Amino acid sequence: MDGRNDRCPASSSRSGIRRIIPPWEYRHLRASAGVRITGGIVLTGLGIVTLMGGGNDAKTYGWTAAFLVPAAANLAFARWELTIAGSGPA
């Protein structure tokens, strides 16, 4: 019987990037990146609407930052995932 288990994070069959990214996400990197890009675009839109519709106070800028910082993180992580997907075997 094969002792390897895909769900075990300490499995010796996974190394490098495969230890950082969950197995189900690693198998579908392009789809995960697409979801992250969509989320980043939605958060960017919410940040812009908040900035345009809010006043000139710290609360408006705080909410705008609360939308734009995760948007930037989502877009950066999506780019990283697409880079990994492009460098792997076809």
C-alpha positions as CSV (number, residue, x, y, z in Angstrom):
1,M,0.0,0.0,0.0
2,D,1.3,3.5,-0.9
3,G,2.0,5.5,2.2
4,R,1.8,8.9,0.5
5,N,-1.1,11.2,1.3
6,D,-1.9,14.3,-0.7
7,R,-3.8,15.9,2.2
8,C,-0.9,15.7,4.6
9,P,1.1,19.0,4.6
10,A,4.2,17.3,5.9
11,S,4.3,14.8,3.0
12,S,7.8,14.3,1.6
13,S,6.4,14.2,-1.9
14,R,5.7,18.0,-1.8
15,S,8.6,20.4,-2.0
16,G,9.2,24.1,-2.6
17,I,6.2,26.0,-3.9
18,R,4.0,23.0,-3.5
19,R,4.4,23.3,0.3
20,I,3.2,26.9,0.3
21,I,0.2,26.6,-2.0
22,P,-2.5,24.0,-1.2
23,P,-2.7,21.0,-3.6
24,W,-6.1,21.9,-4.9
25,E,-5.0,25.4,-5.7
26,Y,-1.7,24.3,-7.2
27,R,-3.6,22.1,-9.7
28,H,-5.8,25.1,-10.7
29,L,-3.4,28.0,-10.6
30,R,-4.9,29.9,-13.6
31,A,-8.4,29.6,-12.2
32,S,-7.2,30.8,-8.8
33,A,-5.4,33.7,-10.3
34,G,-8.5,34.6,-12.3
35,V,-10.6,34.7,-9.1
36,R,-8.0,36.8,-7.4
37,I,-7.8,39.3,-10.3
38,T,-11.6,39.6,-10.3
39,G,-11.6,40.2,-6.5
40,G,-8.8,42.8,-6.9
41,I,-10.7,44.6,-9.6
42,V,-13.9,44.7,-7.5
43,L,-12.0,46.0,-4.4
44,T,-10.3,48.6,-6.6
45,G,-13.7,49.8,-7.8
46,L,-15.0,49.9,-4.3
47,G,-12.0,52.0,-3.2
48,I,-12.5,54.4,-6.0
49,V,-16.2,54.8,-5.3
50,T,-15.5,55.3,-1.6
51,L,-12.9,58.0,-2.4
52,M,-15.2,59.8,-4.8
53,G,-18.3,59.6,-2.7
54,G,-16.7,60.2,0.7
55,G,-15.7,63.5,2.2
56,N,-12.2,64.9,3.0
57,D,-11.8,63.2,6.3
58,A,-9.6,60.5,7.7
59,K,-12.5,58.0,7.8
60,T,-12.9,58.2,4.0
61,Y,-9.2,57.7,3.4
62,G,-9.1,54.8,5.9
63,W,-11.9,53.0,4.2
64,T,-10.3,53.6,0.8
65,A,-7.1,52.1,2.1
66,A,-9.0,49.2,3.6
67,F,-10.2,48.4,0.0
68,L,-7.1,49.3,-2.0
69,V,-4.5,47.4,0.1
70,P,-6.2,44.0,-0.2
71,A,-6.8,44.8,-3.9
72,A,-3.1,45.3,-4.4
73,A,-2.3,42.1,-2.5
74,N,-4.8,40.1,-4.5
75,L,-3.4,41.4,-7.8
76,A,0.2,40.8,-6.8
77,F,-0.5,37.2,-5.6
78,A,-2.4,36.5,-8.9
79,R,0.6,37.7,-10.9
80,W,2.8,35.4,-8.8
81,E,0.4,32.4,-9.4
82,L,0.4,33.1,-13.2
83,T,4.2,33.2,-13.2
84,I,4.3,29.8,-11.5
85,A,1.7,28.4,-13.9
86,G,3.7,29.7,-16.9
87,S,7.0,28.2,-15.7
88,G,5.6,24.7,-15.1
89,P,5.2,21.8,-17.4
90,A,2.5,22.2,-20.1
